[in-house]
Structures are given as structure tokens and as C-alpha cells.
Amino acid sequence: MTDTLAHPHLRFEPARTDPGGPREIVILGSTGSIGTQAIDIVLRNPDRFRVTALAAAGGRVDLLAEQAHRLRVAAVAVSREETVPALREALTASYGAGEPVPEILAGPDAATELAARPCHTVLNGITGSIGLAPTLAALKAGRVLALANKESLIVGGPLVKAAAEPGQIIPVDSEHSALFQALAGGTRAEVRKLVVTASGGPFRGRTRRELAGVTPEQALAHPTWSMGPVVTINSATLVNKGLEVIEAHLLFDIPFDRIEVVVHPQSYIHSMVEFTDGSTLAQASPPDMRMPIALGIGWPERVPDAAPGVDWTTAQTWEFFPLDEEAFPSVPLACRVGALGGTAPAVFNAANEECVAAFLGGGLPFTGIVDTVAAVVDEGLASGVVMNKSQGGAQPSGTPAEGTSLTVADVLEAETWARARARELAARAAHTPSEARA
């Protein structure tokens, strides 16, 4: 199939031929949810995969040292330099006498350096926009990029698309992996729309008024997935789904008015593609990230028994509901931001990360997360700090519009402003009586 809908940076044939032996992989974010599940897949398939290097923030040095020893990696990296002594001690404890310990890299650029080292595939499982530099480094070095770090594509869309060659990016998010697979069933001209499914989070069915008093503990209790705190809160507000819509637009070049979000609480259908003849292809599997991770690092071949399949001997009910945009305005806000382009997605993402931190710290109500993000975006547009793709040329802030000369520095400038402004607005909200916010 030569005329698939896939973005030019994705294609349905091998990006390159593996040399003899197991495929060499670098895992970024190895101690997080994506990284630990990827390592499980690798350890169960030693004839297919070999991990050569690991990167993590540094908060779980004992786990990182254990992973390094089990995988016999050549190098480990931590972004927090102050954790190096503890990491070195943990490595010494894990390795036996006479065993060579891996090289240690440290600092904010350590993961970026690893991403450019020789290997076949880089799995970017870092959380947040700090994953942008490693994403670009892997692409520029010619590595296949198994992308779980959606933020790097969202905040640096034009940069990532310009750096990637056909077949170089394989999506790992379950929704985009599902779309990636379903799109193989038709050509660009045959596709009517993409349907991205959402679990609805722990608060499906609640009104906006009922959401006002949600606590961090309640928001962290996701009914389906086990994830880190930021992603879990993003799933509760559905900001995560808004980010995924932007990612789908960037990956597959489908306009926002042809991308729909549908709530599917059981999380068995991960996303769907509707074709012009009325047919819809859906990718189904139990809610287990090991399947899309395995496809990401093993593409174009599937990894047998990467995760359990659907048990068709058991009676099941799969439900679908329209999205309540009044209770969860994050998706329409994300679509607006994505359509604006430029640095608007970076501002949206950075402001959200700060607002999530404020909510978890008790300084912002649950509904205040998206409200504050929207306020930051609007203020940035009104002041000219946020540039969009309809504004050609370099702007007074020094941040050019999409399609011109957007740089990593431009993205960081926009993010820095958004984080500072979000913190200011969140602090102001923390000192506002709850009855005044109602």
C-alpha cells in the first residue's frame, strides 16, 4: 500500500533493515511507567531486543541501577546531577566484584546525548516538554523514534516534523498506535475522520459544578490505567485527550474538524478510523501499554504475546458516550490551540503542567486547572507573547510563527512565560475565597 493516510514521517513498511542480532534500543525515562513496561518486553524477548543505554530523572536510583545490571547496558544518564553519588553507590551494590559498571552521564542534556548515540531505536518515554531535545537529537542522528513523549511533538511540532525522515517516528501512545494500525486499511482519499477514544477518567458523568470540589486523591484514582501523577491528572481533566488530538493532527495531517473524541469507559477500543463508505476500523486490546510499546520498538514486526488479548469467551459490554464539553472544556481548548499553531501549544502545555502542580499542592481547585490554562493562552495571544501560524514573520517577542524559523529557544521562551504566568494566576486563585470562585 503506497497511498496510506499516514503522515510523511510515518509509513507502513520498514524504515530500515536491522543488522544481524537483536535490535539495539536506548530507553529514555526507564524508571517510569513506559520505561519499566518496555524493559519487561525486552527481558522476555532477549533474542529480539538489547538495551544499550538508559536515562531517567534520578529519583529512583536503586531501580535504575537494578535495570542497568539486568540489561548490561553500556551507559546510564540522570538529569539531576546531585543524584550521581547515590547512583554510583547503587551501581556498585548491584554489580559484582570485577564487573564493569556502565558509564554515567549527568545533567539536563544527558538524555539528549544518549538519544544521539549509536542504536537502532530510541524509545522516548520521558514525561513533559523536556523530552523535546532528546526527540530532536534522536531524529537528527537517524534513529528510529518510538515516541511516547507526546509533549515533544506538541510543543515543537514544526521542528520535529522538519527533522524526521519517512518511517522514522512510530507512535507509542495507545490511541495513536491504534490509529497508525487502522490507517493501514485505507488510502488518504478514503478516510472521513479519526475517532480518538477516552476513558472519561474517574469523573465521567459529573457536571462542572460537581467537579469543583474534587480532591487530588480522587483525581489520582484512575479507573483503568496506572500512570504517573501528571498524566493521571491530565486524564481526569481530559487535557491528556486534548494533547492527543493535537498529536493526531500533527502525525496524520488530518484537520481538527475531522478528529472526534468519544468516551469509551472500558478502554478496549483504543481509537478508530471512519472511512468514506461508512466503514469504521477499530483497534481493540485490553488496557495494557505493553502492546503499543512492543509495536513501537518492534515495528514493522509484531512481538508475540507482548500483552494478553481480548478474552472472547467472557461476556462483555463496551459503551460509547459523546464528550461533555461543558464539564470538560479541555478538548475544545486544545483544538483551538492546535489550530493556532506557532507557540500556542507550548504555552498550553507548560501552563497546564504548572496548574497540575498547583492543584496537587492544594493551591488550585480542580476546575481551576483548565480555566487557568485558558486564561494564560488568551492573555498570551492578546499581549502578543503567543504567536500563531496566521501571523507570518518574526514577531516582537522574538518568537516567529509556525512555518518560518521556529527554534527550540523560541519554544522555551514561550514556555518560560507561560509557567511564570500560570503560577501567578494559580497563586491568586489560592487566595480567593471558594465562594467567590463558584
N, C-alpha and C positions, 0 to 999 in steps of 0.2 A: 504494500500500500504506500503510494508515494505522495498522495494529496491528503494527508491527515490534517486535522484541525490543530494539532499540537503547535505551540509556539515555535518559531525557528530554532530556539535554544533547546527544544525537546524533539526527539524523533523516535520512531518506533523500530529502530534497528540498532545494532551495537555501535557505540561511539568509537570503539577501538578494539583490537584483538588483545586478549590477555597474553602475556608471555607464559612460558611453562611454569607450573607450580601454582600455589594458592595466590589469590588476588591480595595485594598489599593495600592496607587501609590505615588511614590516620583518623582517629576519633577525637573530635573536639567536644568538650562537655561530657567527659567519660563517666563522671560520678553522678550525673543527673539521670532523669528517667529515661531519656532516649539513649544515652550512652550505656547505661547498665543493661538495658534490653538488647542493644546491639552486641555487647560483649557476650551475652548469653547465646546469641545466634552464632557468633564466631566460635565460641568454645565447643558448640555442638556440631560445627562443620569445619574442623581443622584442615581438611583436605581442600576446602574451597577458599578460605579466608585466613589471612595472617595480619595481625595488627602490628604496625611498626612504631607507632608513637601515640601518646595520649596527652590531652590537655584538659585542665579543669581550673576552676577558680582558686581552689586551695583550701576550702572549708572542710574537706573530708580527706585529709592526707593519708590516714590509715587505709581507707578504701582505695585511694589512688595507688598507694604502694602495693597493696594486695593485687590490684588489677595489673599493674606493671609486671609483677613477678609471675603471675599466672600466664600472661600473654608473652612474656620475654621480650618486651619492647626495647627499642634502642634509645628512646628519649621520652621524657615526661616534661610537661610545662604547666606552670601555675601563674595566674595573673597577679596574685598577691605575693609580692616578694618577701613579706615578713613571715610567710609560712614555709620558706625554704629550709630553715633548720629543723623544723618538725618533720618535714617531708624526708629530708636526708636521714633523720633518725628512724623514721618508719621504714624506709627502704632498706636500711642496714639490718633492721629487725626481720624483714621479710626474706631477704636474700641470705643464703648460707655462706659460710666462710669460703673465700676463693671465687665466689660467683661475681661476675662483673655487673655492677649496678648501672642503670641507664643514665644517660646524660640528663642533667636538669637545666631547663630554661625557665626564667622567671621574669615577670614584668608584664605590663599591659600589651606588649607586642609579641609575647612568647607564642601564643596560639597562632598568630599571623605567620610567624616564622615557620612553625611546624606545618602549616597548611601548604606552604610552598615547597616542602621537601619531597624528594622522590617517592612516589607511591602511585597506585592506580586510582584510588578513590579516597576523597576526603568526606567524611560524614560530619556535617556541621550541626551539632546538637546543642549549641550554646543558646541560652535564653537572652533575648533583648537585642537592641541595635548594636551592641558591642561585637556582634557577630559579623558586621559588615566588612571590616578589614580582612578577617580570615576568608570570607567568601570571595572577595576580590583577589586575594593572594592565590587561592586555590585555582580560580579560573585563569588568571594570568599565567600561572605555572603549567597550565594544560591538564590539570587533574579533572577527573570526573567528580562532580559535586553532588553528593546525596544531601539534599537541603531540607533540614528540619527547622532551621532558624529562619522562620518566615519574615522576621523583622528586618533582616538584612536586605531582602528583596523589596520590602515595602518602603523602607526609608531611602534606599538607594537604587530604586528601580531602573532608571536610565543608565546608571553606572554598571549595574550587574548585567543588564541586557547587552550593553556595549562590549563588555569583557568576555561574554560567553560565546562559545562556538556551538554549532548544531550538535546535539547529543550530549552536551556537557553537563546539563543540570537534570537531575532526576528528583522529583518531589517526594518527600517523605511524610509530610502531614497526611493523615489518613484520608481527608477529603480530597486533596489534590492528587494523591496516589490513585484514588478511585476514579477521578475524572480522567487522569492520564490513561488508565486502563480502558475505561468506557469509550474514550475518544477513538480508540483503535477500531471501533465498529462503524465508522463512517468518515466521510470527507467533510472538508470545511463547509461546502455549499449545502450539505445535508443537515447541519446542526441548527436547531432552533434556539436552544438555550441550555445553560448549565444550571443544575439544581444542586445546591450545597445544603447538606443536611446538618441540623444542630440538635443536640440532645435536649436543649432547653434549660440545661443546668438544674440546680436544686430548687429554683423558684418559678418553674413553668406554671402558668395559670394564675399567678398573682398579679394584682393590679399595681399600678405605680404607687398608690397610697400605701398598699400593704408592704411594698418593698422598702419604704422609708426607714423602718426600724430594724432592718436586717443586721445581724452582728457578723463580725469576721468569722467566728466559729461556724455559724450557719452557712456562710458563703463558701467556706473551705470544704464543706461536706458535699463533694460532687457525687451524684448518684451512679455514675457509670465509670469514669476514668480516674486513675490515680496519677496526679501530676504535681508539679511544683506549685508553690503558693501564688505566684504571679499569674501563671496560666490558668490556675483554678479560679481565681477571682475574675479573670478575663472571660472565662466560660460562664460564670454566674451573671456577669453584666451583658454577656454576648458581644463584648468588644472583640473577643477572640474570633467570633464569626465574622465581624466586620473586617478584621485584618485578613481573614481567609478569603473574603470576597475580593479585596484588593489584590491579594496574591494570585487568585484565579484569573483576574483580569490581566495581570502582568504576564503570567505564564502562558496563557492561551489566547491572548488578544481578542477576548470577547467583550463587547461593550457592557457597561454596568446594567443597562436596562434589559439585558438578556442573561443576567445572573440572578437567580432567585434563591432565597433561603427558606427552607421548610423544616419545621420542628419534628424530629423523629426520636422520641424518648429512649427507645430501646438501643439505638446506636448500632444496629446491624447493617443498615444501608448507609454507606459512608458518603456517597454522593451519586448523582445521576446525570445523564446527558439525554436530553429530549431532541429527537430528530424531526425533520420536517414532515415525515409521513405519519406522525403521531406515535411512533415507537419511542420507548424510553429504555435505555440500558442502565442498569444499576449494578454497582459492585457491592457485594454482600459478604460479610465475615463477622465473627464475634468481635466485640470491642477489645482488641488486643493489638498494641502498636508493633508487635514483633513482625507481623505480616508486612506492613508497608516499609518498615525498616529493612527487612530482608530483601524486599523487592528493590529498594533504593541502592543497597550495596551490591546486589547480585545481578541487576539488570544487564542484559536482556533475558537472563535466565531466572526462573523462579527457584526458591530454596525449599526443597521438600520438607514438610512438617515444620515450617517456621512457626506456625501457630495453629491451634485447633480450628477445624472448620465448623460450619453450622451443623448442629445435630437435628437432622430432618426426621428423626424418629420420635421427637418430642413435640407436642402441640405448642404452637407459639402464636402470639398476636403482635403484629408490627403496626404501629399507629403513626399517623402524619397529621400535623396541625399547621395552619398558617401562622406566621410570625406576628406577635402582638407588638407593633412598632411604637405604640404609645407607652407601654410598660418598659420596652427595651429599645430605646431610640438609638442605640449604638450602631446598628447596622445601616440605617439610612444616613447617619452622620458619616460613617466610614465610606459609603458610596459617594457622598458629596465630596469628601476629602480626596478620595481616589481619583474622581473625575477632575478635580482641580489640579492634581499633579504637583510638579515642582517640589517645594519643600513642605507642602501641606501634610503629606503622610508622615513625614519625620516629626513634625510638630504634634500631630495627633498621637503618635505612638509614645513620644517622650513625655508628653503631658499625662497620658494615661498611666505610665509607669510610676510617675510621682504621685498621682492621685490614688493608685492602688496602695502605695506605701503609706499614704496618709490615712486611708481607710483602715488598713491593718493595724496602724498605730493608734486608732481611736480618734483621729482628728478630722474625719470627714464621714458623713453619712453615706450609705450605700448608693443612694440615688445621686448623691453629690459627685460621684466619680465621673460619670458621663456628662453631667451638667457642667462640671468644671472644665473638662476636656473641650466641650463645645465652646465655652466662653473663651478659652485660650486660643482656639482656632479662629474664632470670629475677631478677637482683638488683634491677633497677628495679621489677619487679612486687612482689617481696617487701618492698621498703622503702617502697613507696607513691609513689615518684618517677614511675613509669609508671602512667598511668591508662588504664582500658579502658572501653568503652562500656556495660558492665554496671554500672558504678559511677556512678550518677546524681548530678548536682550538682557543685559546685566541691569540689576536694579540698585537703588540707592543703598540698600543694606549690604550689597556685595554678593547677594545670593541670586544667581541667574535662574531663569525659568528652565523647565524641563525641555530637553531637545537642543539646548545651546551648550553651555560649558559647565554644567553642574559638576561639582567636585565633592570629595569626601569632606573637605574643610567647610564647604557650604552647608552640607547636611549637619555637621557638628555644630556650626554656628546657630542654625535654626533650632537644633535640639537643646542647646545650652539656654537659649532664650526661653523656650517652651518649659523647660524644667524649672527655671527660676520663677517664671510667672505662675506656673501651676502651684508651686509651693506657697507663693504669696497668697493666691486665692484660696488654697486649702486652709492656710493658717487663719485667714479672715473668716472662713466658714466655721472653723473650730471655736471661734469666739462669738459666733452668732447664736442666740438662743434658739433652741429647736423649734419653738412655736413660730418664730419669725421665718424659719426656713420652710415650714409646712405650706 
